[in-house]
Amino acid sequence: MRINSSRLLFGAFATVVASFVAAGVLEQYASRDVDLASDAIISNAAPSIEHLAALRSEVWQSEFLLGDWLEKHASGRKADDAAVEASLQRLTDDERRYLLLPRLPDEEGLREELQAASLAYQRAAQRAMDQVELGSYARARRTLDEDVRHTADTIVEIAYRGIRFNAERGGALARDIKAIRHRAIVLGWALDAMCGVFAVFAAALLWRVLRRAQLLTAENERLLKRRADELESFSGRVAHDILSPLQVVQFSLSAAARSADQKATASLARGQRALKRVEALTDGLLAFARAAAKPEPGARADVREVVEEVVDELREDACQGRVSLLVQPLPNEAVACEPGILTSLVSNLARNALKYMGESLPREVEIRVVDRGARLRFEVEDTGPGVAPELLGRIFEPYVRGGNYGVAGLGLGLATVRRLAEAHGGEAGVSSKPGAGSVFWFELPKAKAEARPVEPAEPMLH
């Protein structure tokens, strides 16, 4: 079963893209989980440990200050009431800060125990202080030894459990961060490896597809060239085979016309004109078949001589069509082609302009040659009906004609011009506006200057 390369290539690229997307999504999820775990440590576990440790220290401090305060009162010395009150207030503040932190489900019972123990401690401490104020030092000592110290130990024990709980919670979060990071690294490497494998596979498959496309393109080019060569050869043979009997028919008609009466002479003349048109069409087919020929090395054609010959040849046709045939001053230059090639190029454009003039007014055809540095541009401008915009891009293709004006032709003249110009290192083109005429042109490289022999100097007479 033949595998569809396009589907495989699409699947490989889709897998590579999916791997990149998956790697990005994985990174985002891993970053989110790490951020959540880090926030839990920073905003809950660590502050809980800090406030519980401060609470435990403050319980011990307040118990010590309360006992010292009681001893001073009992011995009649001056006691610092403000220090005891401040310590109890700090104890309350540490408890409140801890309770304001985010709650964890497993921590709820611990918080309730701490609140109850802290409230019992505050009440026992206040009761001992009230007994001191009443002068009941023995009762105050008993309350301090039994109730205050017992509740203080309870608070310290709860604080210790809270510290251990949050420390374990922080350790678990740290382990989660490490596991998340490790998992992300492993999956990332796996996705990168898969990306690399499929990228190599896609590159190999793409190279194979491109190689196959190149081979098919080369094979098509060879096939087209072979068919074009066959067509040109066939066209040349057909044109030659047609021209040979046409010449015999033309000669026979000419001979018959010399000895025929007036009525027969008119019929023979029409036959001769028809044969000339057939001969012209056949010449066009033959010229088109030979247009791809490369120029001969060192070929050169005199611009002024060739253009003037073409104009002289077309004067009669221009007069019959009531067209003014104008020629701008011609440069004393030569182009790199055979004179016959330049004659064919100029003649094709000029005849085309005369042929398709239609009923336009004014009726003018102008030939000019423009120097463009390394090239000469030959322009034929007419005042005819112009070329329709939809034909401008195809007017130089074989068998494409600009309009139907009752004139014979195969539509090979402009195609021959382009092929001859391009075969000789130039190009051809047209600019036109419907109803305002056209300018058909071709460019050819200038011929290299001829090396003139150096004449020997005459001997000097003394």
Buried (B, 14 or more C-beta within 10 A) or exposed (E): EEEEEEEBBEBBBEBBEBBEEBBEEBBEEBEEBBEEBBEBBEEBBBBBBBBBBBBBBBBEBBBEBBBBBBBBBBEEEEBEEEBBEEBBEBBBBBBEBBBEBEEBEEBEEBBEBBBBBBEBBBEBBEBBBEBBEEEBBEBBBEBBEEBBBBBBBBBBEBBEBBBEBBBEBBEBBBEBBEEBEEEBEEBBEBBEEBBEBBBEBBEEBBEEBEEEEEEEEEEEEEEEEEEEEEEBEEBBEBBEEBBEEBEEBBEEBEEBBEEBEEEEBEEBEEBBEEBEEBBBBBBBBBBBBBBEBEBEEEBBBBBBBBBEBBBEEBEEBBEEBEBEBEBEEBEEBBBBBBBEBBBBBBBBBBBBBBBBBBEBEEBBBBBBBEEEEEBBBBBBBBBBBBBEEEBBEEBBEBEBBBEEBEBEBBBBBBBBBBBBBBBBBBBBBBBBEEEEBBBBBBBBBBBEEEEEEEEEEEEEEE
